[in-house]
Every structure is written in structure tokens, then in C-alpha cells.
Amino acid sequence: MRSLWEYANPRLFMNWTGKALPWLWVLGLGLTGLGLVWGFFFTGDDFRMGSTVKIIYIHVPAALMAINGYFLMFVAALIWLIRRQPVTALVGRAAAPVGLTMTVIGLVTGAIWGQPMWGTWWAWDPRLTSFLVLALFYLGYIALWEAISDPELAADLTSMLAIVGSVFAVLSRYAARFWNQGLHQGTSVPVATGNRTVDDVFFIPLAISMVGFFFLFVAITLVRARTEVRARRVKVLEAKG
Amino acid sequence: MIALLLRDLRLAIRTGGGFGLGLAFFAVIVIMTPFAVGPSPAELSALAPGILWLAALLAVLLTLDRLFALDAEDGTLEQLALTLPLEAVIFAKSLSHWLTTGAVLALLGPLLGILLSLPVSGMLPLFLALLLGTPALSFIGAFGASLTVAVKRGGLLLSLLVLPLYIPTLIFGASVASRGAAGLDYTQPLALLSALSLGCVAAMPFAAAAALRASLR
């Protein structure tokens, strides 16, 4: 029985991700497609929101993965600083642009929904503001990776930024709530209380879409991490001449 | 450590650059504001706390890249790291940065507030907010500066990294100033702002030292 950490060895990592990726792609694309088609074509309109309710099938899963993507970077940063597993640093690097994309999708779909429903594309609501701040944190993290050429130093510094940034991202979230009362409705799927405000008719395709987005995120991140590992190998080969 | 603090203070005041420029920048932004938003006193006094806070933020940001860059270039930083714990070096440098920017900005802010029609009752809260809030800016900035020591011409990158970290401080600080100017009770945001500053003063030198150690390795 191998220790869990051994799967972060680059060779083993390439091995198991190569085998797992086709399945992840099938799950990610299949479930996302199923959730979206079900949600878009086989559910009724909401009695107040009309057909705009359907944007929830993209908006909520994207927002979910935007936050979890940052959390993934935080965990990867901790593992890199504690255990110095090179692959985890690369996974953090690989996840950042995907997470940023999810954040932007969340913001844009929210604006498209908000225009007819709230009568405005944008409001300085705490939730919206926190997402914009999250996008800034992603940008800073990506920019720092790009700016430093020494890979080990870049991994160290970006990991520290990710950890300190997480603390401040959470602080900003609560500071923003203090600063302005919200327009955004409460969460539709509160995990803690279990009092869903979404009917099963909408919830089942939404849940499928959420799971689909999760696998899609993992698949894209792993493809990007594999590319990074290969790029490292090419560099080593070039250095050998 | 005290010797280092005094050395940095002397350097900041005597050599042309950081110290005076930051303050001049602060004053210029405040003076430019009426040209951008119009001279009406009612509008200006509504904007004053926010503008003063933004200007202070930018003035602090402008002087940050000098915090470690010069000492890292000529090797002084490595020598300091040999004689003192790096955390203490960063603490002394951040403190001297605050004394030459934040503390002076706190004194200057209410005066420049006159130009923006800040009500007299709003001057004490603005002073308190700047005095208690700017330590957070200097110490968070030290962390940002230590991340970008290894980057040549890292000034723009530094602002992208540091400004998002300033958001909570800005929210609480500007809220103290604007509540004070409106004659409302401002003790709650002031307490939160002070807590934030104290937390940053306590924790940031360690984060910055970790980053500097990686860069000096």
C-alpha cells in the first residue's frame, strides 16, 4: 500500500492522472451537459423570474468552483510549504486561471440575470463585491507566478501570497458585509441548515450541473498541471543540451 | 533594532525621495480632486473622507518599493539578516516606514481636509482613523514588498498584490472617517480598524520574513 503522498511524485502523478483524465472528462462534460440540457429545456419557468431563472444552472456552479478553486490553491500552498511536493505547487498554478475564469463567469452571468431582475447590471452588494475582490486576488497570484523566473522561488512566494491572501479575502468578505447591506438573495442551497429555498424541479438539474462543473474543473486543472510537468521536463532536457 | 530604526528614519528624511515625495503626492491628489469633481462644497465634503483615505493609501503604496529594494540591491539586507532575526529587521523597517508616512499623513490629513470642506467635527475621527489604520497599510505593504524583492522593476506588480489586501483596512478606515464627518458614532469601526492594525503588526513581519528568506536563499 502506497502512502498518499507518493501520488504527488511527478512520475506517478503523470501515470495516474493519465489514466483518470478520460473518466474525469466524461463525468465533467457528461454531467454538465445533462444538467444544463435538463435545466434549460425540461424545467418550467419560475413564476416570478420567468425564464431568467435558468441562468442559475451556470451561475451557481461557476460561483461554487470559483471559491473552491481558491481554496484548492490555499491547500496546495500549505502542502507545498510543508512537504515541498513540486506537483502540488504546479497544481496551484494550474488551478488559478481556471478559477479566475469561473469567477468571471459567475460575475457575467450574475450581471445578465441582474439586469432584468434587479434593474441593474451591477450593484455594490457584499456578495458581488467579494467576488470582484476574489478576481483581484486570482489576478495577483497569476501575475506573481509570471513575474518570477526561478520556479522554486516562484512556488514559495505565490504560496505565501495564497495563504495571506486567503485570510484577507475572508476578512474582505466580512468587511464588505459591514460596509453595505446586500441586494443578493441568500444562498439557495444552505448546507448547514438544510432549508432549501429551491424546489426539487430546479434543484436536481442544478445539483447535477454543480457536480459536472466540479469534475470539469478538476479535469481542466489536471490537464494544465500535466502540461506544467511536461514543460519542466522539457526545460531540464534543454538545460542538459 | 533601535539602531536600525534610527538609521532608516535618518535615511528616509535626509536622502531626497521617499519621505517628502510621498507626502507631496498625498497633497497633490487632494488638491487635484476639486478639479475632477467640481468645487461645490457640499459634494466635496461628502467625498472628503473617502478621497483622503484613497490618497493616503496611494501615498503609502508609492513609497513601499523602496522598503527593501535598495538594501537588497547592495547586500545590506543579507548583512542585517546575519545580525538580527529577519522578523525584527522587517518590524523595524515597517515601523520606520509608518513613522515617515502613515503617522505624518494622519497629521496632514485633517489639514488637507479643510481644502475639501471636511466639517470640523470630522477632523478628529479622520485623524484617529489614519493614525490607527495606517500601521496596517505599512505592515501589509512590507509583506508585499518582500514578495517582489526578487522581481526587477516590481512596482506595478507590487500595487496589484498589495491593493486587494488593503480592502478591509480601507473599508473600516473610510467608514470611521465618514461616520465621524456625518456626526454618527464611529467607535465600532474604529475598534475593528485598530484590531486589524494590531493583527497586521503582530503577524505580518513573520509572513514577510518567510518571503524574504525564500528570496535571499
Interface residues (C-beta under 8 A of the other chain):
Chain A: V133 L136 F137 L139 G140 A143 L144 A147 I148 D150 L153 D156 L157 M160 L161 I163 V164 G165 F168 L171 S172 A175 A176 F178 W179
Chain B: F143 L147 T148 A150 V151 G154 L157 L160 L161 L163 P164 L165 I167 P168 I171 F172 S175 P189 L192 L196 A207 A210 A211 A214 S215 R217
